């Protein structure tokens, strides 16, 4: 959530940032925010002045009563009663203005970092670098949705039978590959200094608002109306919310956490070739890394997270590229996002497998996640997160890129984790 002080003091900068993110009603919404803020501050000033006067009158009334001046005390009591009546009027008005202001602030996306390129769509993203060797496959090479049937390792029909489309069943070597990848990614995260966490996969509404998933992604999250709980779209939500309403000691920073969870996304309106097989699911497994750090250190932390994800792809011998997302393709909450894509040889296209983002103070302001600086003042922290990694498209690329006449040859780094080196 953007800070009101920033909107008030840097209005032109805010409007330029919202324009880069192609937020259509920026001028009108910012103007409304500033108007509500002015009304809020005026009402707060009136209330504070009335409370201060009432406190002074209480002292004076006590003195007059001790002095036997009952008439004088009664006159001041009438003034006190008038102040209370005023508070009964302005108090609810102030609460309503604050509610309207908060709801509108929830609608405004984060401002993009200065390095974010202009653009509206994925085609406008900036390719930073490409690495690895794209494999040359035989003429009869198959996409992963055929390979999984050939080797009987993932079953979409069974998943559709017991749940619905987008909920596959992993079988035999497919299930062991999933478990092996999860353990490999978690071990790598722990070796990089991340503390492994196992958070709940259901969160309350406050947690959804805390990370900016609500109200922005309300229609994309599975919601249990009876208990008012949401299935998480990513472990970022529960992990970051561990520090909601917390003042973190400076000597405990940076916070580095990693967590494995299943993730749930409705993906309403998705169709076509992009969603075939493992390309897009309603339930999938992912390891998430999260950092919480001082503002001056957050972009250095972002670089370490990029290096970590890149190292995973190198160890898996997957061809990959890194993109810096343009303003129009970035998430609601991010200030700067890098996407990692792996080459899917049988499909002949790039598949996104990770997004690594710095949210700066946007989430921290919603979460009230702060730390103490010198002098005892509190300051908002910066939050960051990244996929390290999401499994479905990693599995798709591993199957397609490593297919041979004898089966699927897995990267050596996974042999000990899976207990086998070849699927087939």
C-alpha positions as CSV (number, residue, x, y, z in Angstrom):
1,X,0.0,0.0,0.0
2,X,1.3,3.4,-0.9
3,X,2.0,5.8,1.9
4,X,-0.3,8.8,2.1
5,X,2.7,11.0,2.8
6,X,4.2,10.0,-0.5
7,X,1.1,10.7,-2.5
8,X,0.8,14.1,-0.7
9,X,4.4,15.2,-1.1
10,X,5.4,13.5,-4.4
11,X,2.1,13.7,-6.3
12,X,3.7,14.1,-9.8
13,X,6.1,11.1,-9.1
14,X,3.2,8.9,-8.0
15,X,1.1,9.8,-11.1
16,X,4.1,9.1,-13.4
17,X,4.6,5.7,-11.7
18,X,0.9,4.7,-11.9
19,X,1.0,5.7,-15.6
20,X,3.9,3.4,-16.2
21,X,1.8,0.6,-14.7
22,X,-1.1,1.7,-16.9
23,X,-3.4,2.3,-14.0
24,X,-6.4,3.9,-15.8
25,X,-7.9,6.1,-13.2
26,X,-4.8,7.4,-11.6
27,X,-5.5,11.1,-11.7
28,X,-9.0,10.8,-10.3
29,X,-8.1,8.3,-7.6
30,X,-5.1,10.2,-6.4
31,X,-7.1,13.4,-6.3
32,X,-9.8,11.6,-4.2
33,X,-7.1,10.2,-1.9
34,X,-5.6,13.7,-1.3
35,X,-9.1,15.1,-0.7
36,X,-9.9,12.4,1.8
37,X,-6.6,12.9,3.5
38,X,-7.2,16.6,3.8
39,X,-10.6,16.0,5.4
40,X,-9.1,13.3,7.7
41,X,-6.4,15.6,8.9
42,X,-8.9,18.5,9.4
43,X,-11.3,16.3,11.4
44,X,-8.4,14.8,13.4
45,X,-7.1,18.3,14.2
46,X,-10.6,19.3,15.4
47,X,-10.9,16.2,17.5
48,X,-7.4,16.6,19.0
49,X,-8.1,20.3,19.8
50,X,-11.4,19.4,21.5
51,X,-9.8,16.6,23.5
52,X,-7.0,18.9,24.6
53,X,-9.5,21.6,25.7
54,X,-11.6,19.1,27.5
55,X,-8.5,17.9,29.4
56,X,-7.7,21.5,30.4
57,X,-11.3,22.1,31.5
58,X,-11.3,19.0,33.7
59,X,-8.2,20.4,35.5
60,X,-9.9,23.8,35.9
61,X,-13.2,22.3,37.1
62,X,-11.4,20.4,39.8
63,X,-9.6,23.6,40.9
64,X,-12.9,25.6,41.0
65,X,-14.7,22.9,43.0
66,X,-11.9,22.9,45.5
67,X,-12.1,26.7,45.7
68,X,-15.9,26.5,46.3
69,X,-16.8,28.2,43.0
70,X,-19.6,25.9,42.0
71,X,-21.1,28.3,39.5
72,X,-17.8,28.7,37.7
73,X,-17.4,24.9,37.6
74,X,-20.9,24.4,36.2
75,X,-20.2,26.9,33.4
76,X,-17.1,24.9,32.4
77,X,-19.1,21.7,32.6
78,X,-21.5,23.1,30.0
79,X,-18.5,23.8,27.7
80,X,-17.3,20.2,28.4
81,X,-20.7,18.8,27.4
82,X,-20.6,20.8,24.2
83,X,-17.1,19.4,23.4
84,X,-18.4,15.8,24.0
85,X,-21.4,16.5,21.7
86,X,-18.9,17.7,19.0
87,X,-16.9,14.5,19.4
88,X,-20.1,12.4,18.9
89,X,-20.5,14.2,15.6
90,X,-17.0,14.3,14.2
91,X,-15.9,10.9,15.6
92,X,-18.1,8.8,13.3
93,X,-17.4,11.2,10.4
94,X,-13.6,10.7,10.9
95,X,-14.0,6.9,11.1
96,X,-16.0,7.0,7.8
97,X,-13.4,9.1,6.0
98,X,-10.6,6.9,7.3
99,X,-12.4,3.8,6.0
100,X,-13.0,5.4,2.6
101,X,-9.3,6.4,2.4
102,X,-8.1,3.0,3.4
103,X,-10.3,1.2,0.8
104,X,-9.1,3.5,-2.0
105,X,-5.4,3.1,-1.0
106,X,-6.0,-0.7,-1.3
107,X,-6.8,-0.2,-5.0
108,X,-3.7,1.7,-5.9
109,X,-0.8,-0.5,-7.2
110,X,2.8,-0.2,-6.2
111,X,5.0,2.3,-8.0
112,X,7.6,0.8,-10.4
113,X,11.3,1.2,-9.8
114,X,13.1,3.6,-12.1
115,X,14.7,0.7,-14.0
116,X,11.4,-0.8,-15.0
117,X,11.0,-0.5,-18.8
118,X,8.0,1.1,-20.5
119,X,5.4,-1.3,-22.0
120,X,2.0,-2.9,-21.8
121,X,2.5,-6.5,-22.6
122,X,4.9,-9.5,-22.2
123,X,6.4,-8.7,-25.6
124,X,7.7,-5.4,-24.1
125,X,9.7,-7.1,-21.4
126,X,13.5,-6.7,-21.5
127,X,15.6,-9.8,-22.0
128,X,18.6,-9.4,-19.7
129,X,20.4,-12.6,-20.7
130,X,20.0,-16.1,-22.0
131,X,22.1,-19.1,-21.0
132,X,22.4,-22.8,-21.5
133,X,22.2,-24.9,-24.6
134,X,18.9,-25.7,-26.2
135,X,18.7,-29.4,-26.9
136,X,18.2,-30.9,-30.4
137,X,15.5,-33.4,-30.2
138,X,14.7,-36.3,-32.6
139,X,11.9,-35.8,-35.1
140,X,9.5,-38.0,-33.1
141,X,10.0,-36.0,-29.9
142,X,6.8,-35.5,-27.9
143,X,5.5,-32.8,-25.6
144,X,5.3,-33.5,-21.9
145,X,1.6,-34.2,-22.0
146,X,2.2,-37.2,-24.2
147,X,5.3,-38.3,-22.3
148,X,3.5,-38.4,-19.0
149,X,0.9,-40.8,-20.6
150,X,3.7,-42.9,-22.2
151,X,5.5,-43.4,-18.9
152,X,2.4,-43.4,-16.8
153,X,3.8,-40.8,-14.3
154,X,1.1,-38.1,-14.1
155,X,-2.6,-38.7,-14.7
156,X,-4.9,-35.8,-15.5
157,X,-8.0,-38.0,-16.1
158,X,-7.8,-39.4,-12.5
159,X,-7.4,-35.8,-11.2
160,X,-10.4,-34.7,-13.1
161,X,-12.4,-37.7,-11.8
162,X,-11.7,-37.0,-8.1
163,X,-11.6,-33.1,-8.3
164,X,-11.7,-31.4,-11.7
165,X,-9.5,-30.1,-14.5
166,X,-6.1,-28.7,-13.4
167,X,-5.6,-31.1,-10.4
168,X,-3.3,-33.9,-11.7
169,X,-2.4,-37.1,-9.8
170,X,1.3,-37.9,-9.7
171,X,2.1,-41.6,-9.8
172,X,5.2,-43.8,-9.3
173,X,8.3,-42.1,-10.7
174,X,6.3,-38.9,-11.3
175,X,5.5,-38.6,-7.6
176,X,9.1,-39.4,-6.6
177,X,10.3,-36.8,-9.1
178,X,8.1,-34.2,-7.4
179,X,9.3,-35.2,-4.0
180,X,12.9,-35.2,-5.2
181,X,12.7,-31.7,-6.7
182,X,11.0,-30.4,-3.5
183,X,13.8,-31.7,-1.3
184,X,16.5,-30.5,-3.7
185,X,15.1,-27.0,-3.8
186,X,14.7,-26.9,0.0
187,X,18.2,-28.1,0.6
188,X,19.6,-25.5,-1.8
189,X,17.7,-22.8,0.0
190,X,18.9,-23.9,3.4
191,X,22.5,-24.0,2.1
192,X,22.0,-20.4,0.9
193,X,21.0,-19.2,4.4
194,X,17.2,-19.4,4.3
195,X,15.4,-20.8,7.3
196,X,13.0,-23.6,6.3
197,X,9.4,-22.9,7.4
198,X,6.3,-24.9,7.0
199,X,3.3,-22.5,7.1
200,X,-0.4,-23.1,6.9
201,X,-1.9,-23.2,3.4
202,X,-5.1,-21.5,4.5
203,X,-4.9,-17.9,5.5
204,X,-7.4,-15.3,6.9
205,X,-8.5,-12.2,5.1
206,X,-6.0,-9.9,7.0
207,X,-3.2,-12.0,5.6
208,X,-4.5,-11.7,2.1
209,X,-4.7,-7.9,2.5
210,X,-1.3,-7.8,4.1
211,X,0.6,-9.1,1.0
212,X,-1.7,-7.3,-1.5
213,X,-3.4,-10.4,-2.8
214,X,-6.7,-8.9,-1.6
215,X,-8.6,-7.2,-2.9
216,X,-6.6,-7.3,-6.2
217,X,-6.7,-11.1,-6.7
218,X,-10.0,-11.9,-4.9
219,X,-11.5,-13.7,-7.9
220,X,-8.4,-15.8,-8.4
221,X,-8.2,-17.2,-4.8
222,X,-10.2,-20.2,-3.6
223,X,-12.3,-19.0,-0.7
224,X,-14.0,-20.9,2.1
225,X,-17.0,-18.7,2.9
226,X,-18.0,-20.5,6.0
227,X,-14.8,-19.9,7.9
228,X,-13.7,-16.9,5.7
229,X,-10.4,-18.5,4.9
230,X,-8.4,-18.5,1.6
231,X,-6.3,-21.2,0.1
232,X,-2.9,-19.6,-0.6
233,X,-1.7,-18.8,-4.1
234,X,1.9,-19.0,-2.9
235,X,3.8,-19.4,0.3
236,X,4.7,-15.7,0.1
237,X,1.4,-15.0,1.8
238,X,1.8,-16.9,5.0
239,X,5.5,-16.4,5.3
240,X,5.5,-12.7,4.9
241,X,2.5,-12.4,7.2
242,X,4.5,-14.0,10.0
243,X,5.9,-10.5,10.5
244,X,2.6,-8.6,10.3
245,X,2.3,-6.0,13.1
246,X,5.9,-6.7,14.2
247,X,8.8,-4.4,15.0
248,X,11.9,-6.5,14.0
249,X,15.1,-5.9,15.9
250,X,17.8,-4.6,13.7
251,X,20.2,-7.4,14.7
252,X,17.6,-9.9,13.4
253,X,17.7,-8.5,9.9
254,X,17.7,-9.6,7.2
255,X,15.0,-12.2,7.7
256,X,15.4,-15.1,5.2
257,X,12.8,-17.8,4.9
258,X,12.0,-20.6,2.5
259,X,8.9,-22.7,2.5
260,X,7.4,-25.5,0.5
261,X,3.6,-25.5,0.0
262,X,1.0,-26.6,-2.5
263,X,-0.4,-23.5,-4.2
264,X,-3.9,-22.9,-5.4
265,X,-5.1,-20.6,-8.2
266,X,-8.5,-20.5,-9.9
267,X,-7.0,-19.2,-13.2
268,X,-10.4,-18.1,-14.3
269,X,-10.7,-17.5,-18.0
270,X,-7.5,-19.5,-19.0
271,X,-7.7,-21.6,-22.1
272,X,-5.7,-22.6,-25.2
273,X,-2.3,-24.1,-25.8
274,X,-0.7,-22.2,-22.9
275,X,-2.6,-24.3,-20.4
276,X,-2.0,-27.8,-21.8
277,X,-0.6,-30.4,-19.5
278,X,1.5,-28.9,-16.7
279,X,1.7,-25.5,-18.3
280,X,-1.1,-24.2,-16.0
281,X,-2.7,-25.9,-13.0
282,X,-5.2,-25.0,-10.3
283,X,-3.0,-26.8,-7.7
284,X,0.8,-27.1,-7.9
285,X,3.9,-27.4,-5.7
286,X,6.3,-24.6,-5.2
287,X,9.2,-23.6,-3.0
288,X,9.2,-19.9,-2.1
289,X,12.1,-17.7,-0.8
290,X,11.3,-14.6,1.1
291,X,13.5,-11.8,2.5
292,X,12.7,-8.9,4.8
293,X,15.4,-6.3,5.1
294,X,16.3,-2.7,5.6
295,X,15.5,-0.4,2.6
296,X,19.1,0.4,1.8
297,X,19.9,-3.3,1.5
298,X,16.9,-4.6,-0.5
299,X,18.3,-4.3,-4.0
300,X,21.4,-6.1,-3.0
301,X,19.2,-8.8,-1.5
302,X,17.3,-9.0,-4.8
303,X,20.5,-9.7,-6.6
304,X,21.3,-12.6,-4.3
305,X,17.9,-14.0,-4.9
306,X,18.4,-13.8,-8.6
307,X,21.7,-15.6,-8.3
308,X,20.1,-18.3,-6.2
309,X,17.4,-19.1,-8.8
310,X,19.9,-18.9,-11.6
311,X,22.1,-21.4,-9.8
312,X,19.2,-23.9,-9.5
313,X,18.5,-23.8,-13.2
314,X,22.2,-24.2,-14.0
315,X,22.4,-27.3,-11.7
316,X,19.3,-28.7,-13.5
317,X,21.0,-28.1,-16.9
318,X,18.0,-26.3,-18.2
319,X,18.4,-23.5,-20.8
320,X,16.9,-20.3,-19.4
321,X,16.6,-16.6,-19.8
322,X,16.0,-13.7,-17.4
323,X,13.6,-10.9,-18.2
324,X,13.0,-7.6,-16.5
325,X,9.2,-7.0,-16.7
326,X,7.8,-3.8,-18.1
327,X,5.3,-1.7,-16.2
328,X,2.2,-3.2,-17.8
329,X,3.3,-6.8,-17.2
330,X,4.2,-6.4,-13.6
331,X,2.1,-7.5,-10.6
332,X,0.0,-5.2,-8.6
333,X,2.4,-5.3,-5.7
334,X,5.9,-5.3,-7.2
335,X,8.3,-2.4,-7.6
336,X,10.7,-4.5,-9.7
337,X,10.2,-8.0,-11.0
338,X,12.6,-10.4,-12.9
339,X,11.1,-13.5,-14.5
340,X,13.0,-16.7,-15.2
341,X,11.9,-18.8,-18.2
342,X,13.1,-22.2,-19.3
343,X,13.2,-23.5,-22.8
344,X,10.6,-26.2,-23.5
345,X,12.2,-28.0,-26.4
346,X,9.2,-30.1,-27.6
347,X,6.8,-27.1,-27.4
348,X,9.4,-24.8,-28.9
349,X,8.7,-22.0,-26.5
350,X,9.8,-20.4,-23.2
351,X,7.9,-21.3,-20.0
352,X,8.0,-19.0,-16.9
353,X,9.2,-20.9,-13.8
354,X,10.0,-18.1,-11.4
355,X,9.3,-14.5,-10.6
356,X,11.6,-12.7,-8.2
357,X,10.4,-9.3,-6.9
358,X,11.2,-6.4,-4.6
359,X,8.0,-4.8,-3.1
360,X,9.9,-2.1,-1.3
361,X,7.6,-0.7,1.5
362,X,4.3,-1.6,-0.3
363,X,3.6,-4.8,1.6
364,X,5.3,-3.7,4.8
365,X,3.0,-0.6,5.0
366,X,0.0,-2.9,4.8
367,X,1.6,-5.4,7.3
368,X,2.9,-2.7,9.6
369,X,6.2,-4.5,9.4
370,X,8.9,-2.2,10.8
371,X,12.2,-2.0,12.5
372,X,13.8,0.5,14.9
373,X,16.4,2.9,13.6
374,X,18.8,5.0,15.6
375,X,17.0,7.3,18.0
376,X,14.2,4.8,18.6
377,X,12.1,5.7,15.6
378,X,10.4,3.0,13.6
379,X,10.7,2.7,9.8
380,X,9.0,0.4,7.3
381,X,11.1,-2.5,6.0
382,X,11.3,-3.8,2.5
383,X,9.9,-7.2,1.5
384,X,11.0,-9.5,-1.3
385,X,10.1,-12.9,-2.6
386,X,10.8,-15.4,-5.4
387,X,9.9,-18.8,-6.7
388,X,12.8,-21.2,-6.1
389,X,11.2,-23.0,-7.9
390,X,7.7,-23.8,-9.1
391,X,7.5,-27.4,-10.1
392,X,5.1,-28.0,-13.0
393,X,6.9,-26.2,-15.8
394,X,10.3,-27.4,-14.4
395,X,9.0,-31.0,-14.7
396,X,7.6,-30.2,-18.2
397,X,11.0,-28.9,-19.4
398,X,12.9,-31.8,-17.8
399,X,10.8,-34.4,-19.5
400,X,10.8,-32.7,-22.9
401,X,14.4,-31.6,-23.0
402,X,15.8,-34.9,-21.8
403,X,13.8,-37.5,-23.7
404,X,15.7,-40.3,-25.4
405,X,14.8,-43.6,-27.1
406,X,15.5,-45.3,-23.7
407,X,13.4,-42.9,-21.6
408,X,13.9,-39.6,-19.8
409,X,17.4,-39.0,-18.5
410,X,17.4,-36.8,-15.4
411,X,20.1,-34.4,-14.4
412,X,22.7,-36.0,-12.2
413,X,22.0,-33.7,-9.3
414,X,18.5,-35.3,-9.0
415,X,19.6,-38.9,-9.0
416,X,20.2,-39.2,-5.2
417,X,17.0,-37.3,-4.5
418,X,14.8,-39.4,-6.7
419,X,16.5,-42.7,-6.3
420,X,16.8,-43.2,-10.1
421,X,18.4,-41.5,-13.0
422,X,16.0,-42.5,-15.8
423,X,12.3,-42.4,-16.2
424,X,11.1,-45.3,-18.3
